[in-house]
C-alpha cells in the first residue's frame, strides 16, 4: 500500500471541501448584500468577512445592530453564536497535540464549520497520519472555500441591490448548517440537544434582540450534557 504524502492529503482535503462551494457562494453574497444595505461600505464589508470569518455570527451582529441593540448584547450574542468554534477547537485539540505555534495559529484561523466537519471524520479514519498530513488536509478543505467566501462577500457588496429580489440567496444559510450538522448526529445526546434547542428557540422567538438564540443554545447544551452523563453512568453500571 503506497504511503500517502502531505500533497495528496492536501488535495484530498480540497476535494472534500469543494462541495461546500455550492452553498458558500450564495451565503457570502447574501452577507455582502445585507452588510452594504445595513450601512457598511465595500471595504468594511470585506474586512468583516476576512477578519471574523464566521458567517452566522456576522449575520447575527448585523441584525442586532439594525435593531439598535446595545453593543454589549451584540458582542455577547455573537460570541454565543460562535461558541461552537470553541467546541470545535476543543474537539480538534487531541489531533493537533504537539503542533508548533505557527501550525496551531494556521489551524485556528481555518477552523470553520466545513473544515471541522470534514477533518474530525477524516482524522478518525486515519489515526496514523502525521501532524503534517493533518495540517495539509485541514488547509486543503479550506482552500476552495475561503476564496469563495471572500469573493462572494465582495461580489454581494459591489452588486448590492442589483441582485434581483427573486434570486433566493437566503436558501444557502439553512442548507449549509443542515449539511454540516446532520452527519454529526451520532448519539441520542446529539439528537436530543438539537431537538431541545429547536423547540426552545421557537417558543422563545418573541424575546428581544434575538435572545432566543442564547436561551436555546444554553438549553440544548445542558440537555446534551445531561444525557451523555446519564448514558456514561449506565455504561459503568451505576444507577
Residue pairs with C-beta under 8 A, 6 or more apart in sequence:
4 12
4 126
4 129
4 133
6 132
6 133
6 136
7 136
9 129
9 133
9 134
9 136
9 137
9 140
10 136
10 137
10 139
10 140
10 143
11 140
12 122
12 137
12 140
13 118
13 119
13 122
13 136
13 137
13 138
13 139
13 140
13 141
13 142
13 143
14 140
14 141
14 143
14 144
16 118
16 122
16 140
16 141
17 114
17 115
17 118
17 140
17 141
17 142
17 143
17 144
17 145
18 144
20 114
20 144
20 145
20 176
20 179
21 144
21 145
21 148
23 172
23 175
23 176
23 179
24 114
24 145
24 148
24 149
24 152
24 172
24 176
25 148
25 151
25 152
25 172
26 152
26 169
26 171
26 172
27 55
27 149
27 152
27 169
27 172
27 173
27 176
28 49
28 55
28 148
28 149
28 150
28 151
28 152
28 153
28 155
28 156
29 152
29 153
29 155
29 156
29 159
29 163
29 169
30 156
30 169
30 170
30 172
30 173
31 45
31 49
31 55
31 58
31 59
31 62
31 152
31 153
31 156
32 45
32 49
32 152
32 153
32 154
32 155
32 156
32 157
32 158
32 159
32 160
33 156
33 157
33 159
33 160
33 161
33 163
33 169
34 59
34 62
34 156
35 44
35 45
35 48
35 58
35 62
35 153
35 156
35 157
36 42
36 45
36 156
36 157
36 160
37 160
37 161
38 62
38 65
38 66
40 48
40 157
42 154
42 157
42 158
45 153
45 154
45 156
45 157
46 150
46 153
46 154
46 157
48 58
48 153
49 58
49 149
49 150
49 153
50 150
52 58
53 109
53 112
53 146
53 149
54 81
54 82
54 85
54 112
55 149
55 173
55 176
56 81
56 82
56 173
56 177
57 78
57 79
57 81
57 82
59 173
60 77
60 78
60 81
60 210
60 213
61 74
61 77
61 78
63 210
64 73
64 74
64 77
64 78
64 209
64 210
65 74
67 208
67 209
67 210
69 77
69 209
73 209
73 211
76 214
77 209
77 210
77 211
77 213
77 214
80 213
80 214
80 217
81 213
81 217
83 217
84 113
85 111
85 112
88 111
88 113
88 116
89 108
89 111
91 116
91 120
92 107
92 111
92 116
92 119
92 120
95 119
95 120
95 123
95 134
96 103
96 104
96 107
96 131
96 134
96 135
98 131
99 107
99 131
99 135
103 131
103 135
106 135
106 139
107 135
107 138
110 138
110 139
110 141
110 142
110 146
112 142
112 145
113 176
113 177
113 180
114 141
114 142
114 145
114 180
115 138
115 141
115 142
115 145
117 180
117 183
117 184
118 141
119 134
119 137
119 138
119 141
121 183
122 137
123 129
123 134
123 137
126 133
129 137
156 163
156 169
163 169
181 194
184 190
185 191
185 194
187 228
187 231
188 227
188 231
189 223
189 224
189 225
189 227
189 228
189 231
190 224
192 223
192 224
192 227
193 220
193 221
193 223
193 224
193 227
194 220
196 216
196 219
196 220
196 223
197 216
197 217
197 219
197 220
197 223
198 216
200 212
200 215
200 216
200 219
200 220
201 212
201 213
201 215
201 216
204 211
204 212
204 215
204 216
205 212
206 212
207 215
233 239
